[in-house]
Amino acid sequence: MKSATVGEDEGFIRLTTEEVKDNLVDAIAQVMLERKPFVLLQAGSEVAAIVPIEEFERLEYLLAQIKPSQFTPCEEEYYENEGAIHCLNIDEFEANFDDIIADVVEYDQFFGFLPTPNLGGQ
């Protein structure tokens, strides 16, 4: 898979959504097994990220620590948003890739992957 690593300190690989879509299983395997995070670009803008579960859990923990203030929505409004994580298998993700990216961009949706047998059930 062609990749453009940006900054040794950042450690993110930036790819277009088309590059990821064309090599989806390889990209997911790199995230799951090699712990490589990807930033997805669409029309030159960063629109989504695929990150290892540890990175996601760290972000989730940090978000939970943020107290509602005049600059953040109140807790009730935040949870009314139904910000649940949609869990899919890789085949579903691949089949609906364009729609998923659109939901991430437009609605700030989160998606997770179900364990896959061909990746050792990880």
Solvent accessible surface area in square Angstrom, and as a share of the most:
residue,aa,sasa,rsa
1,M,76,0.34
2,K,157,0.66
3,S,55,0.36
4,A,56,0.44
5,T,91,0.53
6,V,53,0.31
7,G,42,0.40
8,E,172,0.77
9,D,149,0.77
10,E,91,0.41
11,G,34,0.33
12,F,59,0.25
13,I,12,0.06
14,R,47,0.17
15,L,3,0.02
16,T,58,0.34
17,T,9,0.05
18,E,98,0.44
19,E,41,0.18
20,V,0,0.00
21,K,68,0.29
22,D,111,0.57
23,N,57,0.29
24,L,2,0.01
25,V,66,0.38
26,D,61,0.32
27,A,0,0.00
28,I,0,0.00
29,A,21,0.16
30,Q,28,0.12
31,V,5,0.03
32,M,26,0.12
33,L,84,0.42
34,E,102,0.46
35,R,108,0.40
36,K,76,0.32
37,P,24,0.15
38,F,0,0.00
39,V,14,0.08
40,L,1,0.00
41,L,39,0.19
42,Q,80,0.36
43,A,111,0.86
44,G,69,0.67
45,S,64,0.41
46,E,104,0.47
47,V,32,0.18
48,A,19,0.15
49,A,59,0.46
50,I,18,0.09
51,V,36,0.21
52,P,11,0.07
53,I,96,0.49
54,E,78,0.35
55,E,55,0.25
56,F,35,0.15
57,E,93,0.42
58,R,133,0.48
59,L,85,0.42
60,E,86,0.38
61,Y,135,0.51
62,L,97,0.48
63,L,85,0.42
64,A,71,0.55
65,Q,94,0.42
66,I,95,0.48
67,K,152,0.65
68,P,64,0.40
69,S,59,0.38
70,Q,156,0.69
71,F,170,0.71
72,T,49,0.28
73,P,75,0.47
74,C,61,0.37
75,E,101,0.45
76,E,129,0.58
77,E,102,0.46
78,Y,105,0.40
79,Y,142,0.54
80,E,125,0.56
81,N,110,0.56
82,E,142,0.64
83,G,57,0.55
84,A,67,0.52
85,I,65,0.33
86,H,77,0.34
87,C,76,0.45
88,L,31,0.15
89,N,57,0.29
90,I,11,0.06
91,D,104,0.54
92,E,72,0.32
93,F,9,0.04
94,E,73,0.33
95,A,86,0.67
96,N,68,0.35
97,F,2,0.01
98,D,76,0.39
99,D,94,0.49
100,I,10,0.05
101,I,6,0.03
102,A,54,0.42
103,D,52,0.27
104,V,30,0.17
105,V,73,0.42
106,E,119,0.53
107,Y,124,0.47
108,D,117,0.61
109,Q,50,0.22
110,F,91,0.38
111,F,51,0.21
112,G,19,0.18
113,F,54,0.23
114,L,77,0.38
115,P,90,0.56
116,T,11,0.07
117,P,127,0.80
118,N,118,0.61
119,L,22,0.11
120,G,66,0.64
121,G,40,0.39
122,Q,118,0.52
